[in-house]
């Protein structure tokens, strides 16, 4: 095995362990920050309804891109709050794309079905190709994009009540 293959595998394992550790400790405590208007990387992933989810399909909308996993307790608390925001602001131009990173899609599907999370656009990234490009610090991490798909805000981790700050940022971008 070449040295570059070993280095890539080591980096992927380290990154995966870092996300797991961040989730296991409850994330980063719902830390938020601005991202300075950096363009969001476009992606195309399989969707829940059998189609394809493309970030670029939501151009002109405020978009929340949320990375989550079924094994992540803070993620399970955050998704119902995001679903409620998606329902509340859908008609004003908000889309929420929840990117699941589980290797086993069935685990995520079971959680989604049990919780009736039907307002979210669900995408699946079992190979980690998209999450690897976005590089979230922990699970969950939410990126709030403006209508031109520049990253306006980033939220790492989730604690109950964080949805209020997320909602304020969304409202500011929807004006």
C-alpha positions as CSV (number, residue, x, y, z in Angstrom):
1,X,0.0,0.0,0.0
2,X,1.4,3.4,-1.0
3,X,2.2,6.1,1.6
4,X,-0.5,8.4,0.1
5,X,-3.2,5.7,0.5
6,X,-2.2,5.2,4.1
7,X,-2.2,9.0,4.7
8,X,-5.7,9.3,3.2
9,X,-7.1,6.4,5.3
10,X,-5.5,7.8,8.5
11,X,-7.1,11.2,7.8
12,X,-10.5,9.7,7.2
13,X,-10.4,7.6,10.3
14,X,-9.2,10.6,12.4
15,X,-11.9,12.8,10.9
16,X,-14.6,10.1,11.6
17,X,-13.4,9.7,15.2
18,X,-13.4,13.4,15.7
19,X,-17.0,13.7,14.6
20,X,-18.0,10.8,16.8
21,X,-16.2,12.3,19.8
22,X,-17.8,15.7,19.2
23,X,-21.3,14.1,19.1
24,X,-20.6,11.9,22.1
25,X,-19.9,14.9,24.2
26,X,-23.0,16.7,23.1
27,X,-21.4,18.5,20.2
28,X,-19.7,21.9,20.7
29,X,-22.5,23.2,22.9
30,X,-24.4,24.8,20.1
31,X,-21.6,27.2,19.1
32,X,-22.4,29.6,16.3
33,X,-20.3,31.8,14.1
34,X,-20.3,33.7,10.9
35,X,-18.5,32.3,7.8
36,X,-17.6,35.4,6.0
37,X,-19.7,34.7,2.9
38,X,-17.6,31.8,1.6
39,X,-19.4,30.0,-1.3
40,X,-21.0,26.7,-0.3
41,X,-19.8,23.7,-2.2
42,X,-22.5,22.3,-4.4
43,X,-23.4,18.6,-4.1
44,X,-25.6,15.9,-5.6
45,X,-26.6,13.0,-3.4
46,X,-29.3,10.3,-3.3
47,X,-32.5,11.5,-1.7
48,X,-35.1,9.9,0.5
49,X,-37.8,9.7,-2.1
50,X,-35.4,7.9,-4.5
51,X,-34.5,11.0,-6.5
52,X,-31.4,13.1,-6.4
53,X,-30.8,16.1,-4.0
54,X,-28.9,18.9,-5.5
55,X,-28.0,22.0,-3.5
56,X,-28.0,24.1,-6.7
57,X,-31.7,23.2,-7.1
58,X,-32.5,25.5,-4.2
59,X,-30.7,28.6,-5.7
60,X,-32.5,31.8,-4.7
61,X,-33.7,30.3,-1.4
62,X,-32.2,30.6,2.1
63,X,-30.9,27.0,2.7
64,X,-29.9,25.3,5.9
65,X,-27.5,22.4,5.2
66,X,-27.4,20.2,8.2
67,X,-25.0,17.2,8.7
68,X,-26.3,14.6,11.0
69,X,-26.2,10.9,12.0
70,X,-28.6,8.5,13.6
71,X,-26.1,7.6,16.3
72,X,-25.7,11.2,17.4
73,X,-28.0,12.2,20.3
74,X,-27.8,16.0,19.7
75,X,-28.7,15.3,16.0
76,X,-31.8,13.5,17.1
77,X,-32.8,16.6,19.2
78,X,-32.0,19.1,16.5
79,X,-33.8,17.5,13.5
80,X,-37.4,17.9,14.9
81,X,-36.6,21.6,15.6
82,X,-35.3,22.0,12.0
83,X,-38.4,20.3,10.7
84,X,-40.6,22.8,12.5
85,X,-38.6,25.7,11.1
86,X,-38.9,24.2,7.6
87,X,-42.7,24.0,8.0
88,X,-42.9,27.5,9.3
89,X,-40.7,29.3,6.7
90,X,-41.2,27.1,3.6
91,X,-43.5,29.6,1.9
92,X,-41.1,32.4,2.6
93,X,-38.2,30.8,0.7
94,X,-36.5,28.5,3.2
95,X,-35.2,25.0,2.4
96,X,-33.6,22.7,4.9
97,X,-31.4,19.9,3.5
98,X,-30.4,17.3,6.1
99,X,-27.4,15.3,5.0
100,X,-27.2,11.9,6.7
101,X,-23.7,10.4,7.0
102,X,-24.6,7.0,8.3
103,X,-23.1,4.0,6.6
104,X,-26.4,2.1,7.0
105,X,-29.2,4.1,5.4
106,X,-31.8,1.9,7.1
107,X,-30.9,3.3,10.5
108,X,-31.5,6.9,9.4
109,X,-34.8,5.9,7.6
110,X,-36.1,4.2,10.7
111,X,-35.4,7.3,12.8
112,X,-37.0,9.6,10.2
113,X,-40.1,7.5,10.0
114,X,-40.5,7.2,13.7
115,X,-40.3,11.0,14.1
116,X,-42.4,12.0,11.1
117,X,-39.8,14.5,9.8
118,X,-41.5,15.2,6.5
119,X,-40.6,18.9,5.9
120,X,-36.9,18.3,5.6
121,X,-35.2,17.4,2.3
122,X,-33.1,14.3,3.2
123,X,-29.9,13.4,1.4
124,X,-27.7,10.4,2.1
125,X,-23.9,10.6,2.1
126,X,-22.7,7.1,3.3
127,X,-19.4,7.4,1.5
128,X,-18.6,10.8,3.1
129,X,-17.9,12.5,-0.2
130,X,-19.9,15.6,0.6
131,X,-19.2,15.8,4.4
132,X,-15.5,15.5,3.6
133,X,-15.7,18.6,1.4
134,X,-17.7,20.7,3.9
135,X,-15.6,19.5,6.9
136,X,-18.0,20.1,9.8
137,X,-16.3,20.3,13.2
138,X,-18.8,18.1,15.0
139,X,-22.2,16.4,14.6
140,X,-24.5,18.0,14.1
141,X,-23.3,21.0,12.2
142,X,-25.7,23.4,10.4
143,X,-24.6,25.8,7.7
144,X,-27.0,28.6,6.9
145,X,-26.7,29.8,3.4
146,X,-28.0,33.1,1.9
147,X,-30.0,33.2,-1.4
148,X,-26.8,33.1,-3.4
149,X,-25.6,30.1,-1.4
150,X,-22.8,31.8,0.4
151,X,-22.3,30.5,4.0
152,X,-23.7,33.2,6.3
153,X,-23.7,31.3,9.6
154,X,-22.4,28.0,11.0
155,X,-23.7,26.2,14.1
156,X,-21.7,23.3,15.6
157,X,-23.5,21.0,18.0
158,X,-27.0,21.5,19.4
159,X,-28.5,22.2,22.7
160,X,-32.3,22.8,23.3
161,X,-32.9,26.5,22.6
162,X,-30.3,26.8,19.8
163,X,-33.1,26.7,17.3
164,X,-34.1,30.3,18.5
165,X,-30.7,31.6,17.3
166,X,-31.0,29.7,14.1
167,X,-34.5,31.0,13.5
168,X,-33.3,34.6,14.0
169,X,-30.5,34.2,11.5
170,X,-33.0,32.6,9.0
171,X,-35.4,35.5,9.5
172,X,-32.6,38.0,8.9
173,X,-31.7,36.4,5.6
174,X,-35.3,36.0,4.4
175,X,-36.0,39.8,4.6
